[in-house]
Amino acid sequence: MKKFLIIADGKIGHHLVERLVDTYTTENIYYIIQQKAGDYPNANPQRFKFFEFDPTSYYKLANLLKMEFVQAIISMETPQEIENTVRNIRTLKPQLRTVILDQFDMHFDDPNLVQINSNELLASRLIDYLPNVPVIAQNVGMGEGEVMEVLVPFGSSFVYRHVGVIEQKNWRIVGIYRNRRLILPGRRTMIHPNDLLLLVGQPPVLKSVYRAIKRELGQFPAPFGTNLYLLIDMAQQSRAEIAQLLEQARFIHSHFKYELIIKVLNPTDFDMLRRIKSYRSPTINVEVDYENSDLGTMLDLDINRYHVGVVFVASRLFTKQSVRRILYECNVPVLSIAHRPFETLRETVVVVTDNRDLEKVSTTIFDIAAQLGFNIELISYLQEQSEEKSEVLEHFKNLAVIFSKSIKINELDENPIRVLRKRENFLYCLPFSEKMVENPLMSLFSTDSERLYHRLKDYHQLYIPVRI
């Protein structure tokens, strides 16, 4: 039998003993010291031993501490009583693990002593009742936020997604509470509105996951960032191309409430540079790189400095494999802008495959379509049917109901890429995966529509990262 020493005075101390007595236990023996003993009729005399004396008395405490205890817990009414009691215990048992309830912001330099701050506990408990605040387990593990509960709102980006398609790096969905029942999720478990997710992972990662779960429509480019970023390279773009790109970017920017940052590389055309600088306003910032900085390093710094959520780039620049690799590593959406006028677009097009990455980017597709006023069309290749593809279609249909956004499903016998090349006025959306970084020659004989993205390079394309 393990022996525990409980030194409990005052209202909190007596309440602690009452809770302990009512808790079923057959493995431990509790030695309880109180200056004024309470009445505990339900206490099992074989498990609870009560003593009535002042624990600040070294002589009286010494007699009891002749026994070996696993742990001591102290809850007393004044800091002086706690200090004297701890001093007595340390004189007799220097290594005994001791836990104290600290209501007075006390300081102890003792590696074997654990202080539980009552003010922090009360504040934390009150915060749990506020909406849109993650509930963090305080008495599990390290209590630092590695266990979290998150309620999934009706318009969340996680609603009607399968657990298996959610990338869970350094975190996991270990439980789902639905209708007061616990579900142990598998890969094919679908998340519903008002589900309570039990998450386990690294505390900083869980904070990001929490923000992603709570995100609703009208927030793009969140959760990737907030501001829009236009990349112009004068060494690789003509004056006419730059002028057209600027107008396209300004039109898109007018549909969003965030700032547009225009970044100019290799400034060689000073007339065009003056024109670009004239666009400066409270919501448009122009920055020129005169130092020929490394593109990857510069983008990484700017994305963090400006909290960039989407990068605009000319389609001709995006065709360069080195540029695609750098943009892929940035892990933000990329809008590849073609020469076609953006203001004439009316539809967002998605080619549905058995790639479950489409579930990961689906909410972003609905979000940007809603903000730009576009319709959503799903194109399905009839000759490529699978269970995974059916689940992706089911997921989009469910999201359409949630967001009150109609979608058109177009089932074709012909290759979708070949059909789209004959059309106008659409924004092609697809996951920004490792496939896009490959050399296009590698997909010469491929039938994977995602690998054939380059065949639609003359159309506006939105590449959405699949990593949270």
N, C-alpha and C positions, 0 to 999 in steps of 0.2 A: 504494500500500500504506500502511495506517495503522500507525504505530509506537506500541507500548505499552511502558512501563517497569515492570518487576516487581522489587521489592526484597524478597527472601524469605529469611529465616533461621529456624532452629529447626524443630521438627517440623511445625508448621502451615504454615510457609513452604515446606518441601520437599514436603509433601503437596499444596499449591496448585500447585506446578510440575508434579508428576506428573499431577494431574487435567487441567491445561492441555495437557500433551503428548498425553494420551490423547484429548483432544477434537479432533475433526476441524475444521480451519480452513484456509482457503486465502486469506483476505482480509487477515490481519494479520501483522505481524512483531513478535516479543516480544524485548525486550532484558532479560535476567535477570541481576541482580546478587546474588551470594551471597558471604559471607565465606569459606565453605568450600563449594566447588562439589559438587553431588551427581552421581550417575550416572544419566543419562537416555538409555538406548540407543535409545529410539523417537523421540527428538526429531529433527524434520526440520531440518537445518542451514540450509535456506533460510528457515525461519520462526522459528527460535529461535537467538538469539545470547547466549552465556553469558559472564559476566565475573566474575572472582574478585578482589574487593577490598573494603575497608571503606567503605561508603557515607557514613559520618560524616566521611570525609575530603573536605573541600571541593575540594581540588585534583584528586583522582581523579574525583570525580563531575562536576566542571565540564567535563572533556574529553568525557564522554559526553553531557552536556546541551547540547552545541553543536548536536545534532540536534533536530528538532521532534517532540515526542511528543503524542499525543492525550490520554493519561491515564497517571498513575502509581499503582501499587498497592503498599502497604507492609505487610509482616508481619514484625515483628522481636520479639526476646525480652525487651527491657527498655524502659521508658519513656524513658530517657535516649537510647538509640539512635534511637528514633522521633523525639524532639524535635530532636536534632541533624541527622538526615537531612532532616526537614521544613524546618528552618531553611536548610540548604544549597540545597534545591530552590527555596525561596521567594526566596532571594537571586538565583538564576539565572533562575527561571521563575515570576514572581509570579502569573501567571494560569493555570498548569497545573492542571487538575482532578486532585486527589489523593485517593485512598481509602486509609484506614488501618484495620487491624484493631486495635481498642482493647480490650485485656484489662485495662487499669489505670485506667479511669474518668478519662481525661485530658481536659483542657480546651484547646481551640484557638479563638481568635477569628479565623476565616478563612472567608470565604464560598465559597472554592473548594476547601474541604477537607470530605470526607465521612467521618464516624466510624461504623464498624460495631462495636457493642458485643457482644463475644463472649458475655458473660453473658446478655444478652437473647436472643440467638440460641439458646443452649442451652436456656434456660427455655421459650422458645416452641416449640422442637422437642419437648421432653418433654411439654408440654401437649397437643400434637397426638395423643398416644397415650392421653389420658384420655377416657372415655366422656362423652357429652352436653356436649362442648365444641366449638364451631365451629372448623373448620380454616380459618385465614386465610392467604392467599398472602402470603409475606414478601418474595419477590423479584420481584413483578409489580407494575407501576404504582407507586403511592406506598407500597405495603406497609402501609397503615393500616387494612385491613379492607374494602376496596372489592371484593375478590374473595374468595369464601367457598365452601367445600364443606359440604354438610349431608346427613347420612344420614337418610332418611325412615323412621321406625320403623313397626312394623306397625299401631299404632293411631293414627297421625297424622291430623290434620284434612286433610292434603293427599293422602292415599292415595285412588286411583281418581278423582281430579279431573282434568279436562282443563286443560291449560296455558292455553288461551285464555280460560277463565272465571275465572282467578285474576287479580285486579286487581294490576297490577305498576306502581305509581307510584313513580318514582325507584329502581327496581330491575328486574332481568330474570332469568328462568331461561334461561341461554344454552346449557346442556348437561346431559344426563342420562347418567350411567354406569350401565349395567345389564348384569350378567353379563360384566363386563370389556370391554364395548363402549361406544363413545361414540355417543349419539343426539343429533342436532341437533333440538330439539323444534319442532313446529309447533303451531298452535292446537288441533288435535284429538289431540295426543299425550297419553296418559293416564299419570299418575304411579302407579307400583307400589310396594308395600312393599319396603324395602331398596334403593330407588334412591338413588344419590348425586347430588344436585343441585349443579350449578355455578352460583352466583349472582354477579351483578355489580350494584353499586349504591352508593348513599350509605351509608357505614359505620353511622350510627345507625339507618337504615332496615333494613339487613340484620340488625341485632341483634334488631329487633322481628319480622322475618320468621322468624328462627331460632327464637325462642320459639313462634311460631305453628305452625311445622312440627313441633316437638317435643311440642306439646300433645296429650294423650290424654284419654280419657273420664274423668269424675269430677272435672274441673277447672273446670267452669262456675262462676262467670262469667268465668274466664280464657278467652282472653287479653285481654279488654276491661278487666278489673280484678279485684278480689277481693271487695269488700264490697257489700252490698245497701243500697238507698237508697229510703226511702218518702217521697213528697212529699204533704203535706197542706196544703190551702188552706182555712182556716176561713171565708173570705169567700165561697167558692163551693161549700162542702159543708155539708150539714146534720149535726147531731149524730149521727143514726142512720147516715148514710152513713159518717162518720168512724169510728164504733164498729165497723161491719162491715168497713171497710177495714183497720183495725188487726188484727182477728182473722184476716183472710185473710193479711195480711203476716206475722203471727207464725207461722201454720201453715206457710207456704212457708219461712220462715226456719228452722224446725225441721228441714228436710231438707238444710240446707247447713251447712258448718262455719265460715262466715265471719260477720262482724259485720253487724248491721242498724242503719243510721242512720235515725232518724225526724226529718224536717225539717218544722217547722210554720211556715206563713206566715200573716200577718194574724191573730194570736192575739186573738180576741174572746170566745170562750167559755172562761172561766177554770176552770169546773168540769171541762170536757173536757180542758183543758190539764193540770190536776192529775192527771187520770186517765192521760193520756199519759205524764207524767213518772214515774208510779208503775211504768211498764214498764221503767225503767232497770235494767240488769244488766251483768255483765261482757261480754255479747255484744250488748247493745242500748244504743245511745247516742241520746239525745234532744237536739235542738238547736232553738231557737226564734229566728225572725227578727223582732225588734221594730222594725227600721228600714225595713221595706218596700223591701228591696233589689230591684234589677232582676233578674228571674227568670233571664235568660240569663247575666248576670255571676255571680250567686250559684251557679247550677248548675255553671258552668265552674270556679269556685274550689273548690266542694265535691267535684267529681269528681276533681280533682287532689289535693286535701288528703286525702280519705278513700280514694282509689284505688277509686272506685266501678266496679263491673262490670255492674250492672243497676239500672234505676230502676223502682220500682213507682209507678203513678199510677192514680187512679180513671178509669174509662172516660169519665165525663162531662167530666172535665177534659181528657182526650186528644182529645175531639171538637173542641176549640177549635183553629183553624188556627194561631194565633200560638204556642200551647203546643207543637203538633206540630213546628213549624219549629224552635223552640228545642231540643227533644229530639232532633230529627234532626241538628242541628249538633253535639250532644254526642258523637255517634258511639259510644254504648253501647246495649246492648239495653234495650228498654222493655217492661215487662209491664203492659198495660192491664187493670185488674182490674174486672170487672163485679159486679153484685149477686148473682149465683149463687154458691152455696157452693163454694169451691175444693176442699174435702176430698172432695167426691163425684166429682171428675174422674177418669177412667180412661184417657183417650186423648189423644194428640197428633195433630192433623190437619193435613195439608199438601195444598193443592190444587196439583197438578202442571201447570205450563204450559211453554211453550217458552222461558221466561225462565231463562237460565243462572245468574242470581243465586242460584237455589235450591241450586246446587252449592256456592256460597260459604258458605252458612249451614247446610249439611246436618249437619256434625259437631256444631254447637251444638244442633241439634234432637235428635240422638241422645243427646247428653250430658245435656240437661235431662230428657229422657224417662227415661233410666236413673236419674238421681238422684231423680226424683219417683215412679218405679215405674209410668210410663205405657206403654201400647202405642202404636205408631206406625201411623197409617193414611194412605195416599196415595190421593187422589181424582183420577182422571183423566177428563176430559171427552172422550168418544169422538169428538165432532164436531170436535175440534181436535187432529188428529194431525200430527206433524212429526218430522223427524230430530232436531232439538234436544230435543224433548220425550222421545223415546225414549232419548237419551243421559242425560238427567236421571234417568229411571227406572232405567236401567242403573247409574248412579252410586249411587243409594239401595240397590239390591239388593246391590251390592258391599260397601257400608258395613255392611249388615245382617249379612253373613257375617263381616266383620272383628270387629264388636262383639258377635257372637252375640246379636243382637237381632232378633226376628221382626218383619216388617212385613206389613201387610195392604194390598193394592192393590185399590181399588174403582173399577171403570170404569163410568161413568154416561152415559146418553143425555140426561139432564136437566142443566140448569145447576147446578154444584156448590154455589153460594152459596144457591140456592133450596132445595136438599136439606138443607144444613146448618142452615138456619133452622128446620127442623122437628125438630131433634135436641137432645139435652141432653148434659151431662157430657163436654165436650172442650175442649182448649186449642188454639186456632187459631194456627199458626206461619207467619210469612211474612217475606220480606226487607224491611228498613226502607229503602225507596228514595225517590227524589224524588217518586214518584207519591203517596205518603202525605201529602205536604205540600200538595198541590193542594187547591183548594176542591172538596168532594164534588159540587157541581153540575156540575163539568166532566166527571164520569163518568156523567151521567144516562143517556146512551144507549150507554155502553161495555159491551163483553162481556168485558173484561179482568177476571178475578177479583181481581187484586191492587188494581185501582182501585175495586173494589166492597167493599173491606174494611169500610167504614162500615156496610154492611148487616148486619154481624155484631157491631156495637158492644155488644150486650147479652150477648156471650160473652167469656170471658177470651181475650186475644190477646197473643202474644209477637212483638214486632218486633225483628228481628236485623239490625244494620248489615252492609252488604256490603263495607265498606272495612276493610282490615287496620289 
